[in-house]
């Protein structure tokens, strides 16, 4: 290298070092949206108070189990209007419960979805959820997976037409010792076998930690099958950071994978709910920024 060439390289390096930081910076990482499963609020709170608390915490999503079933048409319209005024999307609701491992459940699935989907449209809800229900006595694990797969194929036809998603949520055996699907390992096998973009897994880190652990490897190997993340710490189902789980590492991996769907908090607040929800959100965003 001659002196002139060296000088050109040095000047070019200096110019690059003086360039605005943003000019060559990597594009910002995708950010998740934030929701809260509102059943976890204290029971005396009304639906209005629950939605208002979610909004005060700066969240844009709220999730229902089957609360909607008790609402009159007038109440549904009122809740939908309130959520809209608060900037809240009802991002998940459950159509009911059904033993997915029983092939005789097909008609019930059709009936439940036929009732839930019009309400989901009214509420602007893009996703429905099912837990698997109980194991069927005498059924082998292989037959159980096959039956759940066939039942979810029935649901997939309906959900694809509606351009909505149905999520399968595994429940750990400590919470429900009869749960047919109690790990995301089984759930991912099932959703892959169904083979529909409308059937995905609700990955609840709380349930998976209690049941099996190995959270990040399962996340990395099955990222394309995940439709929603649920979050709480173990033990106690309290805010992330209060228990044994390393949520900072989990969030950083979600960031690296480009996760931009909802992260739904499903924990019992031990103090002021608004403050705890804000803290939980800030911890996610900080981890995403550090990833």
Buried (B, 14 or more C-beta within 10 A) or exposed (E): EEEEEEEEEEEEEEEEEEEEEEEEEEEEBEBBBBBBBBEBBEEEBEBEBBBBBBBBBEBBBBBBBEBBBEBEEEEBEBBBEBBEEBEBBBBBBBBBBBBBBBBEBBEBBBEBBEBBBEBBEBBEBBBBBBBBBBBBEEBEEEEBBBBBBBBBBBBBEBBBEBEBBBBBBBBBBEEBEEBBBBBBBBBBBBBBBBEBEBBBBBBBBBBBBBBBEEBBEBBEEBBEBBBBBBBBBBEEBBBBEBBEBEBBEBBBBBBEBEBBBBBBBBBBBEEEBBEBBBBBBEBBBEBBEEB
